[in-house]
Amino acid sequence: MEYEYWLAKVRGVSARKKCLLREYMKSARDVYYIEETHLKSLTFLNEKERGALAQAKQRPAPAEEYKKMLERGIRFVPWCSAEYPKSLKEIPDFPYALYVKGSLPDERRKKAALVGSRRCTPYGEKYAIDFARSLASHGVEIISGMARGIDGMGHRGALMGGGRTYAVLGCGTDVCYPKEHIGLYVDILEQGGGIISEYPPGTAPLPQHFPARNRIISGLSDAVLVLEAGRRSGSLITADMALEQGRDVYALPGPVNSSLSDGCNRLIRQGAGMLLTPEVLLEEWGMSDSVKMIGSKKADKNKKMLESPEKLVYSCLGLYPKSVAQVAAEAKINIKSAMELLVALELEGYIREISKNQYIIA
């Protein structure tokens, strides 16, 4: 397998050309030992590509490097491996190999990519968590890029739903980017998910890597959900790639005066599916029995809320954060009473404090 690892790391030759070369030579080992005259006769390679291979052949096969990678818990999955995701092979520019920590997505399960803005609003954050948590609790595997904002919320929501989630990185799988997501990185692995990349261990998170990794996010998925995206968001690149790959695309509608919803609203105008609730999406995917179960629970929760003394305070809250003072003013109660009721609602799981003394509905 170290020869496959060597071929995967050759720079200057596309994945498609590497696949052609390997098929022609029958094995990566034979590619490594190909004679120069034979290499020059391969018409499907240009002069630059033949030069890149000749230069790479001057270096010894990285057996020791490959061994150390395995010792660090990183698996190497070339395109010719039975473990390589079938859905990824369907896209025209699939990577020659994947580097994996943990597991790969289950081919038998529904998979949804959840992407969006790094600078998400509380509105986008709430729905990223809600959709990911609900879908994951019904067996849907969540795929994203572990970036700040919507990506991170999607992963976290999937973990909250008890499901598996997979992060596709624009760097080596041994590099946690961004660094503040190290807890999320560990939790994804501990809950049975995986960290995936087409880049070898140690690769830095360079800007040009991220647009390329988006094709893997969509390629591994059955559908792409865009939760919040500006007009020039990288998430729209993922949506475009998903459409080219024949995947379904959905978008969360947002306020017309929000720049971070502009991209989503445009996607819906262009024909993307509209994300209304997780229950509606699950029903569309043929999971109606699960939807009924969730719906009954939600009805019980709403009934309890209508009978509760916290109703007045709860009715003042929405998807945008409000301070204790704002809630007290709207409910026409004193700040102490508002604080006590807000704490009670938070303990019951109806609202969330997203920053100090700033609340939204859960």
Residue pairs with C-beta under 8 A, 6 or more apart in sequence:
1 66
1 76
1 78
2 61
2 62
2 63
2 66
2 67
3 27
3 28
3 29
3 31
3 32
3 61
4 28
4 76
4 78
4 80
4 97
5 62
5 65
5 66
5 69
5 76
5 97
6 28
6 32
6 56
6 61
6 62
7 18
7 21
7 22
7 28
7 31
7 32
7 96
8 18
8 76
8 78
8 96
8 97
8 200
9 56
9 62
9 200
10 18
10 52
10 53
10 56
11 52
11 56
12 48
12 49
12 51
12 52
13 21
13 45
13 49
13 52
13 53
15 79
15 93
15 94
15 95
15 96
16 93
17 44
17 45
17 49
18 96
19 79
19 96
20 44
21 31
21 42
21 44
21 45
21 53
22 28
22 31
22 80
24 42
25 31
25 34
28 78
31 53
32 57
32 61
34 53
34 57
36 54
39 45
39 50
39 53
39 54
40 50
42 50
45 53
66 76
69 76
69 99
69 201
70 76
72 174
72 201
73 101
74 99
74 100
74 101
74 173
74 174
74 201
75 99
75 100
75 101
76 97
76 98
76 99
76 100
77 83
77 84
77 97
77 98
77 99
77 100
77 104
78 84
78 96
78 97
79 89
79 94
79 95
79 96
79 97
83 104
84 98
85 98
85 104
85 105
85 107
85 219
85 220
86 107
87 107
87 111
87 219
87 220
87 221
87 222
88 94
88 95
88 98
88 216
88 219
88 220
90 219
90 245
90 246
91 215
91 218
91 219
91 245
93 215
94 219
95 198
95 216
96 198
97 198
98 104
98 196
98 197
98 198
99 172
99 173
99 196
99 197
99 198
99 199
99 200
99 201
100 173
100 194
100 195
100 196
101 173
101 174
101 189
101 194
101 195
102 188
102 189
102 192
102 193
102 194
102 195
103 164
103 166
103 192
103 193
103 194
104 166
104 194
104 196
105 111
105 141
105 143
105 164
105 166
105 194
105 220
106 141
106 164
109 139
109 140
109 141
110 139
110 140
110 141
110 222
110 285
111 140
111 141
111 142
111 143
111 220
111 221
111 222
111 223
112 135
112 140
112 141
112 142
112 143
112 221
112 222
112 223
112 224
112 225
113 142
113 143
113 144
113 217
113 218
113 220
113 221
113 223
113 224
113 225
113 238
113 242
114 128
114 131
114 132
114 142
114 143
114 144
114 150
114 151
114 154
114 157
114 225
114 227
115 144
115 145
115 150
115 151
115 154
115 214
115 217
115 224
115 225
115 226
115 227
115 229
115 235
115 238
115 239
116 124
116 128
116 149
116 150
116 151
116 154
116 226
116 227
116 228
116 229
116 233
116 235
117 124
117 149
117 150
117 228
117 229
117 230
117 233
117 235
117 260
118 147
118 148
118 149
118 150
118 151
119 148
119 149
119 260
120 128
120 149
120 150
120 153
120 227
120 228
120 260
121 228
121 258
121 260
121 320
122 319
122 320
122 321
122 354
122 360
123 228
123 254
123 255
123 258
123 319
123 320
124 149
124 150
124 153
124 227
124 228
124 252
124 254
124 260
125 149
125 150
125 153
125 354
126 319
126 360
126 361
126 362
127 227
127 252
127 275
128 150
128 153
128 154
128 157
128 227
128 228
129 153
129 154
129 156
129 157
129 160
130 157
130 278
131 154
131 157
131 225
131 227
131 275
131 278
131 281
132 142
132 153
132 154
132 155
132 156
132 157
132 158
132 160
132 161
132 165
133 157
133 158
133 160
133 161
134 161
134 278
134 279
134 282
134 294
135 142
135 158
135 161
135 163
135 278
135 281
135 282
136 142
136 157
136 158
136 159
136 160
136 161
136 162
136 163
136 164
136 165
137 161
137 162
137 163
138 282
138 287
138 290
139 163
140 163
140 285
141 158
141 163
141 164
141 165
141 166
141 193
142 154
142 155
142 157
142 158
142 163
142 164
142 165
142 166
143 165
143 166
143 168
143 217
143 220
143 221
144 150
144 151
144 152
144 154
144 155
144 165
144 166
144 167
144 168
144 217
145 151
145 167
145 168
145 169
145 170
145 210
145 213
145 214
145 217
146 152
146 155
146 167
146 168
146 169
146 177
146 181
146 184
146 185
146 188
146 195
147 178
148 178
148 180
148 181
149 228
150 227
150 228
150 235
152 181
152 184
154 165
154 227
155 165
155 167
155 184
155 188
156 184
158 164
158 165
158 193
159 165
159 187
159 188
159 191
162 191
163 191
164 191
164 192
164 193
164 194
165 188
165 191
165 193
166 188
166 193
166 194
166 195
166 196
166 220
167 185
167 188
167 193
167 194
167 195
167 196
168 196
168 197
168 213
168 216
168 217
168 220
169 175
169 177
169 195
169 196
169 197
169 199
169 205
169 213
170 177
170 197
170 199
170 205
170 206
170 209
170 210
170 212
170 213
171 177
171 197
171 199
171 203
171 204
171 205
171 206
171 209
172 197
172 199
172 200
172 201
172 202
172 203
172 204
173 195
173 196
173 197
173 201
174 201
174 202
175 201
175 202
175 203
175 204
175 205
176 182
176 185
177 205
185 195
188 194
188 195
189 195
196 216
196 220
197 203
197 213
198 212
198 213
198 216
199 209
203 209
210 234
211 234
211 237
214 234
214 237
214 238
214 241
215 241
215 245
217 224
217 238
218 224
218 238
218 239
218 241
218 242
218 245
218 247
219 241
219 245
221 242
221 247
222 247
222 248
223 242
223 247
223 248
223 249
223 250
224 238
224 239
224 242
224 247
224 248
224 249
224 250
225 250
225 251
225 252
225 275
226 235
226 236
226 238
226 239
226 249
226 250
226 251
226 252
226 263
226 264
226 267
226 272
227 252
227 264
227 275
228 252
228 254
228 260
228 261
228 264
229 235
229 236
229 239
229 251
229 260
229 261
229 262
229 263
229 264
229 267
230 259
230 260
230 262
230 263
231 259
231 262
231 263
231 266
232 263
233 263
235 263
236 263
236 267
239 249
239 251
239 267
239 272
242 248
242 249
243 249
248 273
249 267
249 272
249 273
250 272
250 273
250 274
250 275
250 281
251 263
251 264
251 265
251 267
251 268
251 272
251 273
251 274
251 275
252 261
252 264
252 275
253 261
253 264
253 265
253 268
253 274
253 275
254 260
254 261
254 264
254 265
255 261
256 265
268 274
273 284
275 281
278 294
279 291
279 294
279 295
279 298
280 291
282 288
282 290
282 291
282 294
283 291
301 350
305 311
305 314
305 350
308 314
309 341
310 341
310 344
310 345
310 348
310 350
312 331
312 333
312 341
313 327
313 331
313 333
313 338
313 341
313 342
313 345
314 345
314 350
314 351
314 361
316 322
316 326
316 327
316 330
316 331
317 327
317 351
317 359
317 360
317 361
318 360
318 361
319 360
319 361
320 360
321 354
321 355
321 358
321 359
321 360
322 330
322 358
322 359
322 360
323 357
323 358
323 359
324 335
324 338
324 339
324 342
324 357
324 359
325 335
327 338
327 342
327 359
328 334
328 335
328 337
328 338
331 338
333 341
342 351
342 353
342 359
345 351
346 352
346 353
346 359
349 362
350 361
350 362
351 359
351 360
351 361
351 362
352 359
352 360
352 361
352 362
353 359
354 360
